[in-house]
Amino acid sequence: MDDAKRDLVHAWLIKALNDLRTARAVGNLAEGPLDTAIYHCQQAAEKALKGFLASAATVMGFARRALHAAAVHGPGILIGLFVAHGLDWV
């Protein structure tokens, strides 16, 4: 992996970690809004997935298309996309 791609993956994972920290902090508040904590959990998962896809995919465009397909058709569609693109780690 080249330095630029490594930096991109690292940036996505740092953003995911920050969202997870925020979710934990809000969730631990006595009267914290759980919808906000849940939102940050979802954001953390999405950003971690983007980081993973950036490391595995040849272009970020594939990652965007895969995330869009998952949003429209459900996460099961990702398996077919990954296999079709030769990502046989599924």
N, CA, C and O atoms as a GROMACS GRO file, in nm:
protein
  360
    1MET      N    1   0.085  -0.117   0.000
    1MET     CA    2   0.000   0.000   0.000
    1MET      C    3   0.090   0.124   0.000
    1MET      O    4   0.184   0.134   0.078
    2ASP      N    5   0.058   0.217  -0.090
    2ASP     CA    6   0.141   0.337  -0.095
    2ASP      C    7   0.104   0.433   0.019
    2ASP      O    8   0.003   0.416   0.087
    3ASP      N    9   0.189   0.533   0.037
    3ASP     CA   10   0.171   0.626   0.149
    3ASP      C   11   0.039   0.702   0.142
    3ASP      O   12  -0.025   0.724   0.245
    4ALA      N   13  -0.001   0.743   0.022
    4ALA     CA   14  -0.126   0.818   0.009
    4ALA      C   15  -0.245   0.734   0.051
    4ALA      O   16  -0.334   0.783   0.121
    5LYS      N   17  -0.247   0.608   0.008
    5LYS     CA   18  -0.359   0.521   0.045
    5LYS      C   19  -0.356   0.493   0.195
    5LYS      O   20  -0.460   0.490   0.260
    6ARG      N   21  -0.237   0.472   0.250
    6ARG     CA   22  -0.223   0.447   0.393
    6ARG      C   23  -0.276   0.568   0.473
    6ARG      O   24  -0.345   0.551   0.574
    7ASP      N   25  -0.243   0.688   0.426
    7ASP     CA   26  -0.292   0.809   0.493
    7ASP      C   27  -0.444   0.819   0.486
    7ASP      O   28  -0.508   0.859   0.583
    8LEU      N   29  -0.502   0.782   0.371
    8LEU     CA   30  -0.647   0.786   0.355
    8LEU      C   31  -0.714   0.686   0.451
    8LEU      O   32  -0.810   0.721   0.519
    9VAL      N   33  -0.662   0.565   0.454
    9VAL     CA   34  -0.718   0.463   0.545
    9VAL      C   35  -0.706   0.510   0.689
    9VAL      O   36  -0.802   0.499   0.766
   10HIS      N   37  -0.591   0.561   0.726
   10HIS     CA   38  -0.569   0.609   0.862
   10HIS      C   39  -0.666   0.721   0.897
   10HIS      O   40  -0.721   0.723   1.008
   11ALA      N   41  -0.689   0.813   0.805
   11ALA     CA   42  -0.781   0.924   0.830
   11ALA      C   43  -0.924   0.874   0.855
   11ALA      O   44  -0.991   0.922   0.946
   12TRP      N   45  -0.969   0.777   0.774
   12TRP     CA   46  -1.104   0.722   0.795
   12TRP      C   47  -1.114   0.653   0.930
   12TRP      O   48  -1.214   0.667   1.000
   13LEU      N   49  -1.011   0.578   0.968
   13LEU     CA   50  -1.017   0.505   1.094
   13LEU      C   51  -1.010   0.599   1.214
   13LEU      O   52  -1.072   0.572   1.317
   14ILE      N   53  -0.936   0.708   1.203
   14ILE     CA   54  -0.934   0.808   1.309
   14ILE      C   55  -1.071   0.872   1.324
   14ILE      O   56  -1.118   0.891   1.436
   15LYS      N   57  -1.136   0.905   1.211
   15LYS     CA   58  -1.271   0.962   1.216
   15LYS      C   59  -1.368   0.863   1.281
   15LYS      O   60  -1.453   0.903   1.360
   16ALA      N   61  -1.354   0.735   1.248
   16ALA     CA   62  -1.442   0.633   1.307
   16ALA      C   63  -1.419   0.625   1.458
   16ALA      O   64  -1.514   0.617   1.536
   17LEU      N   65  -1.294   0.627   1.498
   17LEU     CA   66  -1.262   0.621   1.641
   17LEU      C   67  -1.319   0.742   1.714
   17LEU      O   68  -1.372   0.728   1.825
   18ASN      N   69  -1.309   0.859   1.654
   18ASN     CA   70  -1.364   0.979   1.717
   18ASN      C   71  -1.516   0.970   1.732
   18ASN      O   72  -1.570   1.011   1.834
   19ASP      N   73  -1.584   0.917   1.631
   19ASP     CA   74  -1.729   0.898   1.642
   19ASP      C   75  -1.763   0.798   1.752
   19ASP      O   76  -1.859   0.817   1.826
   20LEU      N   77  -1.685   0.691   1.761
   20LEU     CA   78  -1.710   0.592   1.865
   20LEU      C   79  -1.687   0.651   2.004
   20LEU      O   80  -1.764   0.624   2.096
   21ARG      N   81  -1.583   0.731   2.020
   21ARG     CA   82  -1.558   0.798   2.148
   21ARG      C   83  -1.673   0.891   2.185
   21ARG      O   84  -1.716   0.896   2.300
   22THR      N   85  -1.723   0.964   2.085
   22THR     CA   86  -1.836   1.053   2.109
   22THR      C   87  -1.959   0.973   2.150
   22THR      O   88  -2.031   1.012   2.242
   23ALA      N   89  -1.985   0.862   2.082
   23ALA     CA   90  -2.100   0.778   2.116
   23ALA      C   91  -2.090   0.727   2.260
   23ALA      O   92  -2.189   0.728   2.334
   24ARG      N   93  -1.972   0.684   2.299
   24ARG     CA   94  -1.954   0.636   2.436
   24ARG      C   95  -1.974   0.748   2.537
   24ARG      O   96  -2.039   0.728   2.640
   25ALA      N   97  -1.919   0.864   2.509
   25ALA     CA   98  -1.931   0.977   2.602
   25ALA      C   99  -2.078   1.018   2.618
   25ALA      O  100  -2.125   1.038   2.730
   26VAL      N  101  -2.148   1.030   2.508
   26VAL     CA  102  -2.290   1.069   2.514
   26VAL      C  103  -2.372   0.958   2.579
   26VAL      O  104  -2.461   0.986   2.660
   27GLY      N  105  -2.343   0.834   2.545
   27GLY     CA  106  -2.418   0.721   2.602
   27GLY      C  107  -2.397   0.705   2.751
   27GLY      O  108  -2.484   0.652   2.820
   28ASN      N  109  -2.284   0.751   2.802
   28ASN     CA  110  -2.256   0.740   2.946
   28ASN      C  111  -2.311   0.855   3.028
   28ASN      O  112  -2.304   0.852   3.151
   29LEU      N  113  -2.365   0.956   2.963
   29LEU     CA  114  -2.427   1.066   3.037
   29LEU      C  115  -2.554   1.018   3.106
   29LEU      O  116  -2.629   0.937   3.050
   30ALA      N  117  -2.578   1.067   3.225
   30ALA     CA  118  -2.696   1.023   3.300
   30ALA      C  119  -2.824   1.046   3.220
   30ALA      O  120  -2.911   0.959   3.216
   31GLU      N  121  -2.835   1.159   3.159
   31GLU     CA  122  -2.955   1.192   3.080
   31GLU      C  123  -2.918   1.214   2.933
   31GLU      O  124  -2.982   1.291   2.863
   32GLY      N  125  -2.815   1.145   2.889
   32GLY     CA  126  -2.767   1.164   2.752
   32GLY      C  127  -2.868   1.120   2.648
   32GLY      O  128  -2.939   1.021   2.669
   33PRO      N  129  -2.876   1.191   2.536
   33PRO     CA  130  -2.969   1.153   2.430
   33PRO      C  131  -2.918   1.029   2.356
   33PRO      O  132  -2.819   1.036   2.284
   34LEU      N  133  -2.987   0.917   2.375
   34LEU     CA  134  -2.941   0.792   2.315
   34LEU      C  135  -2.946   0.795   2.163
   34LEU      O  136  -2.868   0.728   2.097
   35ASP      N  137  -3.039   0.873   2.107
   35ASP     CA  138  -3.043   0.880   1.961
   35ASP      C  139  -2.914   0.939   1.905
   35ASP      O  140  -2.869   0.900   1.797
   36THR      N  141  -2.856   1.032   1.978
   36THR     CA  142  -2.729   1.092   1.935
   36THR      C  143  -2.616   0.990   1.947
   36THR      O  144  -2.530   0.982   1.859
   37ALA      N  145  -2.614   0.913   2.054
   37ALA     CA  146  -2.513   0.809   2.071
   37ALA      C  147  -2.526   0.705   1.960
   37ALA      O  148  -2.425   0.661   1.904
   38ILE      N  149  -2.648   0.665   1.928
   38ILE     CA  150  -2.671   0.566   1.823
   38ILE      C  151  -2.627   0.621   1.688
   38ILE      O  152  -2.567   0.549   1.608
   39TYR      N  153  -2.657   0.746   1.663
   39TYR     CA  154  -2.614   0.810   1.538
   39TYR      C  155  -2.462   0.803   1.524
   39TYR      O  156  -2.411   0.770   1.416
   40HIS      N  157  -2.390   0.832   1.631
   40HIS     CA  158  -2.244   0.830   1.623
   40HIS      C  159  -2.192   0.687   1.609
   40HIS      O  160  -2.086   0.666   1.549
   41CYS      N  161  -2.262   0.589   1.663
   41CYS     CA  162  -2.225   0.448   1.639
   41CYS      C  163  -2.236   0.414   1.491
   41CYS      O  164  -2.148   0.351   1.434
   42GLN      N  165  -2.347   0.457   1.430
   42GLN     CA  166  -2.367   0.432   1.287
   42GLN      C  167  -2.259   0.501   1.206
   42GLN      O  168  -2.205   0.443   1.111
   43GLN      N  169  -2.226   0.624   1.242
   43GLN     CA  170  -2.122   0.698   1.171
   43GLN      C  171  -1.987   0.629   1.186
   43GLN      O  172  -1.910   0.622   1.090
   44ALA      N  173  -1.958   0.579   1.305
   44ALA     CA  174  -1.831   0.509   1.328
   44ALA      C  175  -1.822   0.384   1.240
   44ALA      O  176  -1.718   0.357   1.181
   45ALA      N  177  -1.932   0.309   1.232
   45ALA     CA  178  -1.932   0.188   1.149
   45ALA      C  179  -1.912   0.223   1.002
   45ALA      O  180  -1.836   0.157   0.932
   46GLU      N  181  -1.981   0.326   0.955
   46GLU     CA  182  -1.968   0.366   0.815
   46GLU      C  183  -1.826   0.411   0.783
   46GLU      O  184  -1.772   0.375   0.679
   47LYS      N  185  -1.767   0.490   0.870
   47LYS     CA  186  -1.632   0.540   0.844
   47LYS      C  187  -1.528   0.429   0.853
   47LYS      O  188  -1.430   0.429   0.777
   48ALA      N  189  -1.547   0.334   0.944
   48ALA     CA  190  -1.456   0.219   0.952
   48ALA      C  191  -1.466   0.136   0.824
   48ALA      O  192  -1.365   0.089   0.771
   49LEU      N  193  -1.589   0.118   0.776
   49LEU     CA  194  -1.608   0.044   0.651
   49LEU      C  195  -1.542   0.117   0.534
   49LEU      O  196  -1.480   0.054   0.449
   50LYS      N  197  -1.555   0.249   0.530
   50LYS     CA  198  -1.490   0.326   0.424
   50LYS      C  199  -1.338   0.310   0.431
   50LYS      O  200  -1.272   0.299   0.328
   51GLY      N  201  -1.284   0.308   0.552
   51GLY     CA  202  -1.141   0.287   0.567
   51GLY      C  203  -1.099   0.151   0.517
   51GLY      O  204  -0.998   0.137   0.448
   52PHE      N  205  -1.178   0.049   0.552
   52PHE     CA  206  -1.147  -0.086   0.506
   52PHE      C  207  -1.156  -0.095   0.354
   52PHE      O  208  -1.068  -0.150   0.289
   53LEU      N  209  -1.264  -0.040   0.299
   53LEU     CA  210  -1.280  -0.047   0.154
   53LEU      C  211  -1.170   0.032   0.081
   53LEU      O  212  -1.126  -0.008  -0.026
   54ALA      N  213  -1.127   0.143   0.141
   54ALA     CA  214  -1.018   0.219   0.080
   54ALA      C  215  -0.891   0.136   0.077
   54ALA      O  216  -0.810   0.150  -0.014
   55SER      N  217  -0.873   0.050   0.176
   55SER     CA  218  -0.753  -0.033   0.178
   55SER      C  219  -0.765  -0.152   0.084
   55SER      O  220  -0.664  -0.202   0.035
   56ALA      N  221  -0.888  -0.198   0.058
   56ALA     CA  222  -0.908  -0.318  -0.022
   56ALA      C  223  -0.943  -0.288  -0.168
   56ALA      O  224  -0.908  -0.364  -0.258
   57ALA      N  225  -1.010  -0.178  -0.192
   57ALA     CA  226  -1.055  -0.146  -0.327
   57ALA      C  227  -0.946  -0.072  -0.404
   57ALA      O  228  -0.860  -0.006  -0.344
   58THR      N  229  -0.951  -0.083  -0.534
   58THR     CA  230  -0.851  -0.015  -0.615
   58THR      C  231  -0.880   0.134  -0.628
   58THR      O  232  -0.788   0.213  -0.646
   59VAL      N  233  -1.006   0.173  -0.618
   59VAL     CA  234  -1.042   0.314  -0.624
   59VAL      C  235  -1.152   0.340  -0.523
   59VAL      O  236  -1.234   0.252  -0.494
   60MET      N  237  -1.154   0.462  -0.469
   60MET     CA  238  -1.256   0.497  -0.372
   60MET      C  239  -1.395   0.500  -0.436
   60MET      O  240  -1.495   0.487  -0.366
   61GLY      N  241  -1.400   0.517  -0.567
   61GLY     CA  242  -1.530   0.515  -0.636
   61GLY      C  243  -1.602   0.384  -0.614
   61GLY      O  244  -1.724   0.383  -0.598
   62PHE      N  245  -1.529   0.272  -0.612
   62PHE     CA  246  -1.591   0.143  -0.585
   62PHE      C  247  -1.652   0.143  -0.446
   62PHE      O  248  -1.763   0.093  -0.426
   63ALA      N  249  -1.581   0.199  -0.349
   63ALA     CA  250  -1.632   0.203  -0.212
   63ALA      C  251  -1.761   0.284  -0.206
   63ALA      O  252  -1.857   0.244  -0.140
   64ARG      N  253  -1.764   0.399  -0.275
   64ARG     CA  254  -1.885   0.481  -0.275
   64ARG      C  255  -2.001   0.405  -0.339
   64ARG      O  256  -2.113   0.409  -0.289
   65ARG      N  257  -1.974   0.337  -0.451
   65ARG     CA  258  -2.080   0.261  -0.517
   65ARG      C  259  -2.128   0.146  -0.429
   65ARG      O  260  -2.248   0.118  -0.423
   66ALA      N  261  -2.036   0.082  -0.360
   66ALA     CA  262  -2.073  -0.030  -0.272
   66ALA      C  263  -2.159   0.019  -0.156
   66ALA      O  264  -2.259  -0.044  -0.123
   67LEU      N  265  -2.121   0.131  -0.096
   67LEU     CA  266  -2.200   0.185   0.015
   67LEU      C  267  -2.337   0.230  -0.032
   67LEU      O  268  -2.437   0.210   0.038
   68HIS      N  269  -2.343   0.289  -0.151
   68HIS     CA  270  -2.472   0.330  -0.206
   68HIS      C  271  -2.560   0.208  -0.232
   68HIS      O  272  -2.678   0.208  -0.198
   69ALA      N  273  -2.502   0.104  -0.291
   69ALA     CA  274  -2.578  -0.018  -0.319
   69ALA      C  275  -2.629  -0.080  -0.190
   69ALA      O  276  -2.742  -0.128  -0.186
   70ALA      N  277  -2.548  -0.078  -0.085
   70ALA     CA  278  -2.590  -0.134   0.043
   70ALA      C  279  -2.705  -0.053   0.102
   70ALA      O  280  -2.798  -0.108   0.161
   71ALA      N  281  -2.697   0.079   0.086
   71ALA     CA  282  -2.804   0.165   0.138
   71ALA      C  283  -2.935   0.141   0.064
   71ALA      O  284  -3.042   0.144   0.125
   72VAL      N  285  -2.926   0.118  -0.066
   72VAL     CA  286  -3.047   0.101  -0.148
   72VAL      C  287  -3.101  -0.042  -0.138
   72VAL      O  288  -3.221  -0.062  -0.123
   73HIS      N  289  -3.011  -0.140  -0.145
   73HIS     CA  290  -3.054  -0.280  -0.157
   73HIS      C  291  -3.031  -0.364  -0.032
   73HIS      O  292  -3.071  -0.481  -0.028
   74GLY      N  293  -2.968  -0.308   0.068
   74GLY     CA  294  -2.938  -0.384   0.190
   74GLY      C  295  -2.795  -0.434   0.187
   74GLY      O  296  -2.735  -0.446   0.080
   75PRO      N  297  -2.740  -0.463   0.304
   75PRO     CA  298  -2.598  -0.499   0.312
   75PRO      C  299  -2.562  -0.629   0.242
   75PRO      O  300  -2.445  -0.649   0.208
   76GLY      N  301  -2.658  -0.718   0.219
   76GLY     CA  302  -2.628  -0.844   0.152
   76GLY      C  303  -2.574  -0.826   0.011
   76GLY      O  304  -2.502  -0.912  -0.039
   77ILE      N  305  -2.607  -0.714  -0.051
   77ILE     CA  306  -2.560  -0.687  -0.187
   77ILE      C  307  -2.408  -0.673  -0.192
   77ILE      O  308  -2.347  -0.696  -0.296
   78LEU      N  309  -2.347  -0.637  -0.079
   78LEU     CA  310  -2.202  -0.617  -0.076
   78LEU      C  311  -2.125  -0.745  -0.109
   78LEU      O  312  -2.020  -0.739  -0.173
   79ILE      N  313  -2.176  -0.859  -0.067
   79ILE     CA  314  -2.106  -0.986  -0.094
   79ILE      C  315  -2.089  -1.004  -0.244
   79ILE      O  316  -1.979  -1.036  -0.290
   80GLY      N  317  -2.196  -0.985  -0.319
   80GLY     CA  318  -2.189  -0.999  -0.464
   80GLY      C  319  -2.092  -0.899  -0.526
   80GLY      O  320  -2.017  -0.933  -0.617
   81LEU      N  321  -2.095  -0.776  -0.477
   81LEU     CA  322  -2.004  -0.674  -0.530
   81LEU      C  323  -1.859  -0.710  -0.502
   81LEU      O  324  -1.773  -0.696  -0.590
   82PHE      N  325  -1.831  -0.755  -0.381
   82PHE     CA  326  -1.694  -0.789  -0.346
   82PHE      C  327  -1.643  -0.906  -0.429
   82PHE      O  328  -1.530  -0.903  -0.479
   83VAL      N  329  -1.726  -1.008  -0.444
   83VAL     CA  330  -1.685  -1.125  -0.523
   83VAL      C  331  -1.665  -1.084  -0.668
   83VAL      O  332  -1.568  -1.128  -0.731
   84ALA      N  333  -1.755  -1.001  -0.722
   84ALA     CA  334  -1.744  -0.957  -0.861
   84ALA      C  335  -1.615  -0.878  -0.886
   84ALA      O  336  -1.562  -0.878  -0.997
   85HIS      N  337  -1.566  -0.811  -0.784
   85HIS     CA  338  -1.443  -0.732  -0.799
   85HIS      C  339  -1.320  -0.807  -0.750
   85HIS      O  340  -1.213  -0.747  -0.733
   86GLY      N  341  -1.333  -0.937  -0.728
   86GLY     CA  342  -1.218  -1.018  -0.692
   86GLY      C  343  -1.174  -1.005  -0.547
   86GLY      O  344  -1.062  -1.044  -0.512
   87LEU      N  345  -1.260  -0.950  -0.462
   87LEU     CA  346  -1.226  -0.939  -0.320
   87LEU      C  347  -1.282  -1.062  -0.250
   87LEU      O  348  -1.390  -1.058  -0.191
   88ASP      N  349  -1.208  -1.170  -0.256
   88ASP     CA  350  -1.259  -1.299  -0.211
   88ASP      C  351  -1.241  -1.325  -0.063
   88ASP      O  352  -1.247  -1.440  -0.019
   89TRP      N  353  -1.219  -1.220   0.016
   89TRP     CA  354  -1.207  -1.235   0.161
   89TRP      C  355  -1.341  -1.256   0.225
   89TRP      O  356  -1.348  -1.286   0.345
   90VAL      N  357  -1.451  -1.241   0.148
   90VAL     CA  358  -1.586  -1.255   0.204
   90VAL      C  359  -1.610  -1.399   0.242
   90VAL      O  360  -1.717  -1.434   0.291
   0.00000   0.00000   0.00000
